[in-house]
């Protein structure tokens, strides 16, 4: 990946830009370094508009609104926003740097075990429960919906952290929404039927996207992919129950409930989804955040183009059919 895109300065405020980590439709994210007294150094992530969008007011407002919203959210499973800066006409947002990779890039190398996939879903659901219940200063929920749950927005660290990223298209019912024309937000393959049809989006819309992501992790395919964007959209509108014969009955039921066409037929809330995933994981070999971190580390250790080393074999004593869940332990959050 290019270190810096053309037109991007190597220094923004107190931050030195080191390399580009990724790019979306509106912005790009860089690894940066900030230096302090007595040899202090800290890696950070910096989000900037794409070079061709810098200086354009409507896109700058989108980035500013995202930063303001992100600064209000604080949860172990969210990428924390720490600062909004302006240097020589360029706005930037400083966020947590997660030492790992996004789930999408890892899935291109290897699918996680079912128990790890369920652990990831539990953590994403924990974040969504916080987001959906987020309230204003008076205690009134603001109706926040992420609207772009997908593997590329789920970051996994070498320490086993699971962090949900990118609230650039999140919608709060009591906050002004800034849109780019009539462009549908989110990635088509993970969108809910109500998003495709531009109906009212609710917290249950995020559940549909979690269901697509879980099926991709467990089966290696998405439920409604077609030969074209239009065919994919048509399949999502119909939301026929996907073929899941390779999954256990419990896992089939979980995925299919997330993928119900009617939002009211999905789980009442994200915490109910999390609870169901945790119940299923009780009947699988136990895993911890350390196991998740080891999976991430092993995949990142393989250079591009090289085969991924096989996962270490489990001792036969761990091949159990029913176990009590382990305590997840404390997660170290990068500040």
KEPANU-123670 format. One record per residue (C-alpha): x, y, z; residue in one letter; chain; residue number from 1. Coordinates in pm, 1 decimal, padded with zeros to 6 digits, m for minus. Layout:
N
u	v	w	code	unit	pos
X	Y	Z	a	A	NUM
...
***
This chain:
335
u	v	w	code	unit	pos
00000.0	00000.0	00000.0	x	A	1
00122.0	00351.7	m00080.7	x	A	2
00276.9	00533.3	00213.3	x	A	3
00093.9	00859.5	00136.3	x	A	4
m00154.4	00941.8	m00135.8	x	A	5
m00065.5	01229.6	m00373.3	x	A	6
m00152.8	01564.8	m00221.3	x	A	7
m00139.9	01441.1	00137.9	x	A	8
00104.6	01625.1	00368.1	x	A	9
00351.4	01421.8	00572.5	x	A	10
00274.0	01626.4	00885.1	x	A	11
m00063.6	01729.4	01025.9	x	A	12
m00055.5	01931.3	01344.7	x	A	13
00162.5	01738.6	01591.4	x	A	14
00125.0	01411.4	01397.8	x	A	15
00367.6	01260.8	01147.9	x	A	16
00190.0	01049.4	00886.5	x	A	17
00364.0	00714.9	00838.4	x	A	18
00155.0	00507.7	00597.8	x	A	19
m00195.7	00472.5	00463.1	x	A	20
m00396.5	00197.8	00630.2	x	A	21
m00710.1	00201.4	00417.3	x	A	22
m00948.3	00399.7	00201.2	x	A	23
m01323.5	00427.6	00166.6	x	A	24
m01556.9	00617.6	m00060.0	x	A	25
m01504.6	00948.9	00116.8	x	A	26
m01198.3	00925.9	00339.1	x	A	27
m00868.7	00750.8	00399.8	x	A	28
m00703.8	00643.6	00723.8	x	A	29
m00334.5	00678.6	00806.7	x	A	30
m00108.8	00543.7	01073.4	x	A	31
00047.9	00841.2	01247.1	x	A	32
00297.8	00908.4	01523.0	x	A	33
00293.9	01176.5	01787.7	x	A	34
00608.9	01263.5	01979.9	x	A	35
00646.7	01411.7	02325.1	x	A	36
00901.5	01492.3	02591.1	x	A	37
01175.5	01249.3	02698.2	x	A	38
01138.8	01021.7	02398.3	x	A	39
00760.7	00976.5	02428.0	x	A	40
00604.1	00820.6	02115.5	x	A	41
00252.3	00699.2	02043.5	x	A	42
00093.7	00547.3	01733.5	x	A	43
m00243.8	00690.1	01637.1	x	A	44
m00488.0	00660.3	01346.6	x	A	45
m00578.4	00971.3	01148.5	x	A	46
m00879.2	00996.3	00919.4	x	A	47
m00872.7	01248.9	00634.3	x	A	48
m01098.4	01326.2	00343.4	x	A	49
m00972.6	01199.2	00009.2	x	A	50
m00751.9	01460.5	m00161.2	x	A	51
m01015.4	01545.6	m00422.2	x	A	52
m01276.5	01613.1	m00151.3	x	A	53
m01068.9	01834.6	00076.2	x	A	54
m01190.9	02191.3	00085.3	x	A	55
m01542.5	02094.3	m00022.6	x	A	56
m01777.2	02213.6	00247.8	x	A	57
m02041.1	01941.4	00226.5	x	A	58
m01783.0	01666.0	00277.3	x	A	59
m01598.6	01855.0	00546.9	x	A	60
m01926.9	01883.9	00736.1	x	A	61
m01971.7	01506.5	00711.1	x	A	62
m01628.1	01448.7	00863.4	x	A	63
m01688.0	01708.2	01135.4	x	A	64
m02025.0	01554.6	01228.2	x	A	65
m01867.1	01208.6	01240.0	x	A	66
m01593.1	01335.3	01472.4	x	A	67
m01842.5	01508.6	01702.4	x	A	68
m02056.5	01196.7	01722.9	x	A	69
m01758.9	00966.1	01775.5	x	A	70
m01624.8	01183.8	02056.4	x	A	71
m01948.1	01131.1	02249.8	x	A	72
m01924.8	00751.3	02231.1	x	A	73
m01701.8	00560.6	02471.5	x	A	74
m01704.0	00180.4	02478.8	x	A	75
m01438.4	m00090.5	02475.1	x	A	76
m01576.4	m00227.0	02146.0	x	A	77
m01576.0	00104.9	01959.0	x	A	78
m01283.2	00279.3	01795.6	x	A	79
m01253.9	00589.5	02012.4	x	A	80
m01237.0	00936.4	01856.2	x	A	81
m00999.1	01165.6	02046.9	x	A	82
m00954.8	01484.0	01845.7	x	A	83
m01063.3	01688.5	01545.0	x	A	84
m00793.2	01908.0	01398.1	x	A	85
m00738.2	02151.8	01113.7	x	A	86
m00396.7	02214.5	00960.9	x	A	87
m00340.2	02427.2	00650.2	x	A	88
m00698.7	02375.6	00539.4	x	A	89
m00701.8	01997.4	00595.6	x	A	90
m00936.7	01850.8	00856.3	x	A	91
m00830.3	01532.4	01032.3	x	A	92
m00979.2	01308.0	01299.5	x	A	93
m00751.7	01132.8	01550.8	x	A	94
m00868.5	00788.5	01658.6	x	A	95
m00743.9	00475.3	01831.9	x	A	96
m00479.1	00285.6	01640.1	x	A	97
m00574.0	m00083.7	01649.0	x	A	98
m00274.7	m00313.5	01610.0	x	A	99
m00429.7	m00578.9	01391.0	x	A	100
m00650.3	m00588.7	01082.5	x	A	101
m01009.2	m00562.3	00973.7	x	A	102
m01214.7	m00880.7	00962.9	x	A	103
m01264.9	m00851.4	00586.8	x	A	104
m00894.7	m00872.3	00509.0	x	A	105
m00854.4	m01166.0	00748.7	x	A	106
m01145.1	m01354.9	00590.7	x	A	107
m00964.6	m01341.4	00257.5	x	A	108
m00694.6	m01555.8	00421.1	x	A	109
m00895.8	m01788.9	00643.2	x	A	110
m01233.8	m01826.5	00808.5	x	A	111
m01240.6	m01836.3	01189.6	x	A	112
m01370.7	m02136.1	01377.5	x	A	113
m01739.8	m02124.6	01465.1	x	A	114
m01662.4	m02050.8	01828.0	x	A	115
m01438.7	m01756.0	01732.6	x	A	116
m01701.8	m01628.6	01488.4	x	A	117
m01961.0	m01631.8	01765.4	x	A	118
m01721.6	m01454.9	02002.1	x	A	119
m01673.5	m01180.3	01741.9	x	A	120
m02050.8	m01148.1	01700.0	x	A	121
m02096.6	m01125.7	02077.9	x	A	122
m01853.3	m00834.4	02094.6	x	A	123
m02007.9	m00656.1	01795.7	x	A	124
m02353.3	m00699.7	01950.6	x	A	125
m02221.1	m00558.8	02277.3	x	A	126
m02107.7	m00247.2	02090.6	x	A	127
m02438.6	m00218.6	01908.2	x	A	128
m02637.3	m00250.0	02231.1	x	A	129
m02442.6	00050.3	02364.6	x	A	130
m02483.8	00245.9	02041.4	x	A	131
m02856.4	00179.0	02008.5	x	A	132
m02920.8	00279.3	02371.9	x	A	133
m02699.4	00588.7	02362.5	x	A	134
m02883.1	00880.7	02518.1	x	A	135
m02849.9	01257.8	02529.0	x	A	136
m02780.1	01458.0	02843.5	x	A	137
m03144.0	01433.5	02947.3	x	A	138
m03133.7	01054.5	02931.6	x	A	139
m03342.0	01029.0	02615.5	x	A	140
m03210.7	00775.2	02356.3	x	A	141
m03117.1	00956.2	02037.1	x	A	142
m03201.8	00662.1	01809.7	x	A	143
m02852.1	00595.5	01681.4	x	A	144
m02811.8	00325.1	01414.8	x	A	145
m02474.1	00233.5	01266.2	x	A	146
m02606.3	00132.3	00919.0	x	A	147
m02275.7	m00001.6	00786.3	x	A	148
m02192.4	m00320.9	00974.8	x	A	149
m01958.6	m00524.1	00755.3	x	A	150
m01628.8	m00713.4	00794.1	x	A	151
m01427.0	m00412.3	00679.8	x	A	152
m01567.3	m00209.7	00972.6	x	A	153
m01491.4	m00474.5	01235.6	x	A	154
m01132.7	m00437.8	01357.2	x	A	155
m00955.4	m00722.8	01536.2	x	A	156
m00633.2	m00668.2	01728.4	x	A	157
m00343.2	m00898.7	01806.7	x	A	158
m00452.6	m00871.6	02170.1	x	A	159
m00794.3	m01013.8	02083.8	x	A	160
m00989.5	m00687.4	02092.5	x	A	161
m01298.1	m00647.3	01870.9	x	A	162
m01375.0	m00288.5	01774.4	x	A	163
m01650.3	m00149.7	01557.0	x	A	164
m01536.8	00137.8	01336.6	x	A	165
m01668.1	00401.3	01097.8	x	A	166
m01966.4	00600.7	01214.1	x	A	167
m01940.9	00823.3	00908.4	x	A	168
m02284.1	00712.3	00789.2	x	A	169
m02449.9	00655.0	01126.2	x	A	170
m02790.3	00813.0	01168.4	x	A	171
m02942.4	00955.3	01483.4	x	A	172
m03312.6	01027.2	01462.2	x	A	173
m03273.3	01345.5	01667.1	x	A	174
m02961.2	01466.6	01487.8	x	A	175
m02948.5	01631.6	01147.3	x	A	176
m02854.4	01382.2	00876.9	x	A	177
m02620.7	01493.2	00601.3	x	A	178
m02639.1	01280.4	00288.3	x	A	179
m02465.5	01268.6	m00047.2	x	A	180
m02763.9	01315.0	m00271.8	x	A	181
m02978.5	01002.5	m00276.7	x	A	182
m02684.4	00763.3	m00254.4	x	A	183
m02767.0	00459.4	m00044.7	x	A	184
m02535.6	00428.9	00249.9	x	A	185
m02352.1	00111.2	00340.5	x	A	186
m02216.6	m00177.9	00138.9	x	A	187
m02488.3	m00339.4	m00068.9	x	A	188
m02422.6	m00704.4	00019.2	x	A	189
m02465.7	m00631.8	00392.3	x	A	190
m02762.5	m00396.8	00372.4	x	A	191
m03105.2	m00481.8	00508.5	x	A	192
m03420.2	m00490.7	00291.9	x	A	193
m03541.3	m00165.5	00448.8	x	A	194
m03211.8	00004.5	00357.7	x	A	195
m03238.0	m00116.7	m00001.3	x	A	196
m03595.5	00010.8	m00021.4	x	A	197
m03507.1	00334.9	00160.8	x	A	198
m03762.0	00265.6	00432.1	x	A	199
m03722.1	00361.5	00797.4	x	A	200
m03397.2	00223.7	00941.3	x	A	201
m03403.0	00087.4	01297.7	x	A	202
m03156.9	m00089.9	01529.5	x	A	203
m03285.1	m00418.3	01384.3	x	A	204
m03134.5	m00309.0	01051.9	x	A	205
m02788.9	m00350.3	01204.7	x	A	206
m02886.4	m00703.5	01310.9	x	A	207
m02947.6	m00800.0	00947.7	x	A	208
m02594.5	m00690.0	00860.5	x	A	209
m02456.0	m00889.6	01154.4	x	A	210
m02639.0	m01196.3	01019.9	x	A	211
m02479.6	m01155.3	00677.6	x	A	212
m02136.9	m01116.4	00839.6	x	A	213
m02184.6	m01422.6	01062.4	x	A	214
m02288.1	m01638.0	00766.8	x	A	215
m01983.2	m01520.8	00573.5	x	A	216
m01756.7	m01615.6	00864.4	x	A	217
m01915.3	m01958.7	00913.3	x	A	218
m01994.8	m02059.3	00554.6	x	A	219
m01749.1	m01862.9	00341.3	x	A	220
m02028.6	m01698.4	00143.1	x	A	221
m02289.7	m01425.9	00181.5	x	A	222
m02660.6	m01510.3	00161.3	x	A	223
m02779.3	m01282.1	m00116.1	x	A	224
m02487.9	m01223.6	m00353.2	x	A	225
m02593.9	m01200.5	m00716.4	x	A	226
m02417.1	m01158.9	m01047.1	x	A	227
m02473.5	m00782.4	m01031.7	x	A	228
m02557.5	m00511.6	m00780.4	x	A	229
m02917.8	m00507.9	m00902.9	x	A	230
m02953.6	m00884.0	m00861.9	x	A	231
m02803.6	m00864.6	m00512.3	x	A	232
m03048.3	m00587.1	m00422.0	x	A	233
m03342.8	m00789.9	m00554.7	x	A	234
m03237.7	m01091.8	m00349.4	x	A	235
m03206.2	m00879.1	m00036.5	x	A	236
m03553.4	m00734.7	m00094.9	x	A	237
m03696.0	m01087.7	m00101.5	x	A	238
m03471.4	m01203.9	00187.5	x	A	239
m03543.3	m01572.2	00132.7	x	A	240
m03405.4	m01795.6	00412.3	x	A	241
m03052.2	m01895.6	00306.5	x	A	242
m02931.9	m02253.8	00265.1	x	A	243
m02734.2	m02337.9	00579.1	x	A	244
m02709.7	m02716.1	00581.7	x	A	245
m02343.6	m02706.6	00689.6	x	A	246
m02435.9	m02522.9	01011.2	x	A	247
m02572.4	m02666.8	01334.2	x	A	248
m02947.7	m02619.5	01396.0	x	A	249
m02878.5	m02357.3	01661.3	x	A	250
m02648.6	m02158.1	01435.6	x	A	251
m02898.4	m02183.0	01150.8	x	A	252
m03169.9	m02042.3	01376.5	x	A	253
m02948.2	m01753.0	01488.7	x	A	254
m02849.3	m01651.7	01135.2	x	A	255
m03201.0	m01687.6	00997.5	x	A	256
m03352.2	m01477.2	01273.8	x	A	257
m03108.1	m01197.6	01198.2	x	A	258
m03198.4	m01226.9	00829.0	x	A	259
m03576.0	m01205.6	00868.3	x	A	260
m03724.7	m00975.7	00609.4	x	A	261
m03942.4	m00794.5	00861.1	x	A	262
m03740.9	m00603.2	01122.7	x	A	263
m03990.7	m00691.5	01397.2	x	A	264
m03920.4	m01062.7	01339.3	x	A	265
m03552.4	m01018.7	01429.7	x	A	266
m03424.4	m01002.1	01787.2	x	A	267
m03586.3	m00738.8	02010.4	x	A	268
m03244.4	m00583.8	02069.2	x	A	269
m02873.5	m00633.3	02013.9	x	A	270
m02830.1	m00768.5	02366.2	x	A	271
m03077.9	m01048.1	02287.8	x	A	272
m02865.0	m01134.2	01984.3	x	A	273
m02553.3	m01131.2	02199.7	x	A	274
m02715.8	m01358.0	02456.8	x	A	275
m02819.7	m01610.3	02190.2	x	A	276
m02467.6	m01619.4	02042.9	x	A	277
m02324.6	m01673.2	02392.7	x	A	278
m02568.1	m01958.3	02456.3	x	A	279
m02461.1	m02131.8	02134.1	x	A	280
m02095.3	m02092.5	02224.4	x	A	281
m02150.9	m02284.6	02548.4	x	A	282
m02177.1	m02604.9	02342.4	x	A	283
m01851.7	m02547.8	02152.5	x	A	284
m01486.2	m02574.1	02256.9	x	A	285
m01413.4	m02277.9	02485.9	x	A	286
m01223.4	m01982.4	02343.6	x	A	287
m01095.3	m01660.2	02496.5	x	A	288
m00983.2	m01324.7	02364.8	x	A	289
m00628.8	m01465.7	02370.3	x	A	290
m00737.5	m01733.2	02120.4	x	A	291
m00884.1	m01463.1	01898.6	x	A	292
m00564.2	m01260.3	01922.2	x	A	293
m00357.8	m01567.0	01834.0	x	A	294
m00573.6	m01622.7	01525.0	x	A	295
m00521.1	m01263.2	01414.2	x	A	296
m00146.8	m01276.8	01483.6	x	A	297
m00103.8	m01603.4	01293.2	x	A	298
m00279.0	m01468.1	00984.1	x	A	299
m00083.9	m01141.6	00990.9	x	A	300
00245.2	m01331.6	01025.5	x	A	301
00202.0	m01479.6	00677.8	x	A	302
00330.3	m01247.5	00408.4	x	A	303
00109.1	m01159.2	00114.1	x	A	304
00087.8	m01448.8	m00127.6	x	A	305
00216.1	m01704.5	00121.4	x	A	306
00009.3	m01988.6	00256.1	x	A	307
m00124.6	m01937.5	00605.4	x	A	308
00025.3	m02173.7	00861.0	x	A	309
m00235.1	m02419.3	00990.9	x	A	310
m00388.7	m02354.2	01329.9	x	A	311
m00234.3	m02555.0	01614.7	x	A	312
m00426.8	m02874.3	01681.1	x	A	313
m00645.5	m02876.6	01990.2	x	A	314
m00570.4	m03134.2	02257.8	x	A	315
m00826.6	m03412.6	02249.4	x	A	316
m00932.5	m03315.8	02600.4	x	A	317
m01067.2	m02986.3	02460.6	x	A	318
m01289.8	m03151.5	02202.9	x	A	319
m01599.8	m03128.7	02420.4	x	A	320
m01965.2	m03118.7	02327.2	x	A	321
m02091.1	m02905.5	02615.6	x	A	322
m01900.4	m02674.3	02843.5	x	A	323
m01967.5	m02379.0	03064.6	x	A	324
m01848.8	m02051.4	02906.6	x	A	325
m01522.7	m01910.6	03030.2	x	A	326
m01503.2	m01567.3	03180.1	x	A	327
m01389.0	m01335.9	02898.7	x	A	328
m01148.2	m01150.2	03125.4	x	A	329
m01030.0	m00795.0	03094.7	x	A	330
m00973.7	m00642.1	02751.5	x	A	331
m00691.8	m00392.7	02715.1	x	A	332
m00817.8	m00096.4	02514.5	x	A	333
m00578.2	00112.5	02309.9	x	A	334
m00617.1	00476.0	02406.9	x	A	335
***
